[in-house]
Amino acid sequence: MYYSGHDVSIRSAFARARGFVTPYSATGLDEYWSESARAYVEVNDSSSPWPKATRARLKSVDTAMYDIIERIFTPPVSAEPKPMVYQLALPVDLHSFVA
């Protein structure tokens, strides 16, 4: 299931939307989410018949969805990087190799 199925704010924005970043994004909730996210990161296929999906276009036609995606894609300012912890799991007892 797409994130759009879990996030009430995305479903609400889709129901209230009067402008869409691409015509395809108007065809359903999942397409609305995926096309809006694609616009936010500006991934475009040069052979696509749809208009270029850009962050600026998303913000101009659907400010509510732009704000939702920006909230999702932007980490909190106070977020501290978490150290990566690795645990080595060996299938043998290393003590057996000590003479």
C-alpha positions, -999 to +999 in steps of 0.1 A: +000+000+000+012+035-008+019+061+019-012+079+006-034+051+020-021+057+056-018+095+057-052+112+063-038+146+053-030+133+018-065+119+014-079+152+026-057+172+002-067+150-027-104+155-019-100+193-018-076+197-047-086+220-075-053+219-093-030+190-101+007+189-109+000+166-139-032+153-155-023+118-143-022+129-107-059+137-109-069+101-117-066+086-082-052+090-047-021+069-053-013+087-085-019+120-067+007+111-041+033+096-065+031+123-091+033+150-064+063+133-048+079+130-082+074+167-088+089+175-055+121+156-064+118+168-100+122+134-118+110+138-153+110+116-184+120+136-215+097+115-237+066+119-214+036+137-229+028+152-194+040+187-184+072+188-165+066+179-129+086+204-108+086+216-072+077+251-084+047+238-104+035+217-075+037+246-051+018+269-076-010+245-084-014+226-051+001+243-021-015+219+004+002+189-012+034+208-015+033+215+023+025+179+031+054+165+010+078+191+023+069+181+059+074+144+050+107+148+031+123+174+055+138+160+087+132+179+119+158+206+126+166+191+160+172+156+146+205+143+158+222+118+136+221+083+151+253+064+153+253+032+133+259+002+154+272-030+139+272-064+156+294-091+143+278-125+144+303-153+139+292-189+134+323-202+153+338-197+188+369-176+184+383-191+216+388-224+198+414-208+176+436-196+205+464-220+214 
